[in-house]
Amino acid sequence: MSEPWSTILTLVAGVATGVLSGMFGVGGAVVSTPAIRALGATPLEAVGSTLPSIVPSAVSGSLRYRREGPIVGRVARWTLAAGLAATVGGALLAGTVPGGGHLLMLITAALLAFTAYRLGAAPRSAPAREPAPAAIDFEDPVGDLATPPVDIARAHDPEPDRSSPAARRDEVWRLGLIGLAAGGVSGLLGIGGGVLLVPAFASWVRLTVKESVATSLLCVGALAIPGMITHAVLGNIDWAFAIPLAIAVIPGAQLGAHLAIRSSERGLRLTVAIGLGSIAIVYGVGEIVALVV
């Protein structure tokens, strides 16, 4: 493929990366990594070259979320306190994993599939307050409804955009474990760590999905910096891919954050789950074929 076409397609991948990052809080490398692999990057270059684009993408999306308020500062601070050092360790391990980088790509696909499952099956986040159930006007001719009227009302309540601070599980040790895992994944796979942060925040810390996405995106940008520096020193970044990606993600992240803010909580979770699950299947099959062939 000619260099101009490669650059154009990399820019397109960058916009898609930004939209995914801003909307789902996952760094976006789940799109850009397989994209630049298809455009000729080696597996290790595909891991390292996406990291420079994660930072502007995360900053752009986080600024949009900051105006709306769903970023939970305490969760972000303690997650990053443990995760930043772990990214360097993960980046140093990337070159020691057997399989010429293909095994790293398969691990990435598995994490995407896990994220899709966890988000699709996640229970509702705890609401900020318990609203009084609205009266439901219906007749019960036999008087033996299996589901009480109050439960019927709650079943149709929209999911909240904000979690209750009292209901959050935001102990320091819990956030530290999440940060260590996400930081290691970020450095090892070059994907920002959001594939772990979003489901962990939503199900283990009990943030809402919007809070999980926004807080994850802030963490993803910070976690990418030490990993990016380490991969650059190791020579794993091809700047012909990295620079166009870093430019194109900025408008894409703004658009993705806007779409996420305007989406319903339940609709956003299902969209995230379906999108990431589809990418995981395509991604995993492609790497298995590459290993076998």
Secondary structure, DSSP 8 states (H G I E B T S, - for coil): --HHHHHHHHHHHHHHHHHHHHHHSS-SHHHHHHHHHHTT--HHHHHHHTHHHHHHHHHHHHHHHHHH----HHHHHHHHHHHHHHHHHHHHHHTTSSSTTHHHHHHHHHHHHHHHHHHHH-----BSS-----------TTS--SS-HHHHHHHTS---SSB-GGG----HHHHHHHHHHHHHHHHHHSSTTHHHHHHIIIIIS---HHHHHHHHHHHHHHHHHHHHHHHHHHT---HHHHHHHHHHHHHHHHHHHHHHHHS-HHHHHHHHHHHHHHHHHHHHHHHHHHHH-
